[in-house]
Amino acid sequence: MMHPMTAPRAVRPPAGDDVWDRAAELFTAWYDGRPTAMDELVRTLTPVLWQVARGCRLPAEDAADVVQHAWLALVGHAGSIQDPRSVGAWLVTTVRRESIRRTAAGGRTVGAEDAVLDRWADPAPPAEDVALAGVETRRLWQAVRTLSARCQELLRVVAFDRRPDYALLSARLGMPVGSIGPTRGRCLAKLRTALGEVPA
Amino acid sequence: MTDDELLDELARMWTDADPVPPGLVDDVLAGLAAAGVGDDVELFALLDPAGTTVAVRAGEPAAALRFSRYGLEMLVRVTVDGDRRRLDGWLAPGGPGTAVLRSGAVELSAPIEETGRFEFPEAAAGSAVLEVRLPADGGRARRVATPSFLL
């Protein structure tokens, strides 16, 4: 059973735009009988899938589990993936769906207010424990931490997946589909303001 | 800075701040190897006592695990004896069939009786995958494997 696909090019890992092309090549090579191509595919996309799961505020242990399941599911459904270019989007969607299902099943209120979101176990390590390279990255980190939990979550999702499934996000963040775009814009604007206030 | 550039910066920041755990890629590769990449293997889901799908967690071995997959249900009980593990399993509907337990490079197999019973009296502790192989019986043959769990 295939999930609806997000256009693969909308999913942008930080490592560069060619990752999804590479993923498609590797998937094709593996499907055509080169087993080692799967290893490379796993190494290429696992870091991005990890971010997707953590972006859904999943604890580290659950995030690792969801990522593992997605790979097993891919292998189990390989025959149903018609277009190798959709393999990255298929994995991202599978990880996000399962992550959201688990956070909902964990008794957390889907569609919670910011105050409730803020009380959730924060999956990101505290700022002082993070050895971020570069002054700019540390400034950005500090600025992000001033945003509401909802903004942080939305921006983290969008940072790794520029055109995410809005229907899924809508349920997750408790906002109508139509307000996700404007909220994203407001969150980015708040981030720019906060960046201006963090000393360089 | 455009929105896309700012989001690229954010992606880099989160990658630095919350990097993928060092062992995860290897765990995925081990899981795929254990599940028999390239074969038509179905995957069991782990259920909690109320029958809801749950995550397989790292940590202490569970005393009993319940798995399901379309039309199949499997209960696995693990008894700890020092660094050895005894594994008792019940598959419904029953056999005949074969249960295969893989942990690392070691592969053990045991028959599944008509009652659905199977056992591995001497398994090693550690991460393992359990697979049941059912012959074609009017339908098609099936291979169904669990996610890796701790014995």
Interface residues (C-beta under 8 A of the other chain):
Chain A: R12 P13 P14 P35 M38 D39 V42 R43 T46 P47 W50 Q51 R54 G55 A60 E61 D62 A64 D65 V66 V67 Q68 H69 W71 L72 A73 V75 G76 R102 A105 P123 A124 P125 V130 L132 A133 E136 T137 L140 W141 V144 L155 R156 V158 A159 F160 R162 L188 L191 R192
Chain B: D3 D4 L6 L7 D8 E9 L10 A11 R12 M13 W14 T15 D16 A17 D18 P19 V20 P21 L24 V25 D27 V28 L29 G31 L32 A35 V37 G38 V41 E42 L43 T52 A55 V56 R57 A58 P147 S148
